[in-house]
Amino acid sequence: NNVNLLIKQASTNKKIRIPGDGLTEAYTVLFKDLLNGFLKAVFGASKENLFFLFPKNPISLISFAHMLQKKDPHIAVDFVKAKEPQLEINIPEQGEYLLDEPYNIQEKINLLDLETIDMKLPESASAERESRIPKINLNIF
């Protein structure tokens, strides 16, 4: 996914390649928060039948890249041509968001150690695939 790829690029190359104009939106979640939300859904006392394990508000890829730059000012940002257009996602109005609001992504990024993080991507993640926009941007890091 795009966010994991941006983190990998930031940690290994200090250069982030953003597809398109960078306005692609992503619902970014720290893995630990995803697990906590899942536990809330299973063991919580909610009467809702529909739960959302992502933030209420998405973040653009360029905003995420700038947050990585705040953590490490030596990270450069480049734009590359996007291969596919982003599809619009319609989220139902009813349901319960299980993550804290507002979901502070900068705080989550500050928890990352970009020097030692090991973001393994599939071997098929070639330079051509790096510029693709996934159809759904739910990103877990």
Stockholm file with secondary structure:
# STOCKHOLM 1.0

chainA/1-141         NNVNLLIKQASTNKKIRIPGDGLTEAYTVLFKDLLNGFLKAVFGASKENLFFLFPKNPISLISFAHMLQKKDPHIAVDFVKAKEPQLEINIPEQGEYLLDEPYNIQEKINLLDLETIDMKLPESASAERESRIPKINLNIF
#=GR chainA/1-141 SS CHHHHHHHHHHHTSEEEEETTSCCEEEEECHHHHHHHHHHHHHSCCCCSCEECSCSSCEEHHHHHHHHHHHCTTCEEEEECCSSCCCCCCCCSSSEECSCSSCCHHHHHHTCCTTTCCCCCCTTCCHHHHTCCCSSCEEEC
#=GC SS_cons         CHHHHHHHHHHHTSEEEEETTSCCEEEEECHHHHHHHHHHHHHSCCCCSCEECSCSSCEEHHHHHHHHHHHCTTCEEEEECCSSCCCCCCCCSSSEECSCSSCCHHHHHHTCCTTTCCCCCCTTCCHHHHTCCCSSCEEEC
//
